[in-house]
Amino acid sequence: MPVVILKMRKGWTTEQKRRIVKEFTNTLVSTLKIDPEVVTIMIDEHSLEDIGHGGMLRCDEH
């Protein structure tokens, strides 16, 4: 039972998330030879004010 946790910034459309889930699932199914029903994809979204990179919040980057 593969579980993929994708952490990304907020702002992507539902259609983009559908495509991500479909593509990730297809890759796991074809690579591992498993049933798609056993694949779980969890999208964990964060605002740019909740993400730090290089000592700065992403919302403060120019």
Secondary structure, 3 states (H helix, E strand, C coil): CCEEEEEEECCCCHHHHHHHHHHHHHHHHHHHCCCHHHCEEEEEEECHHHCEECCEEHHHCC
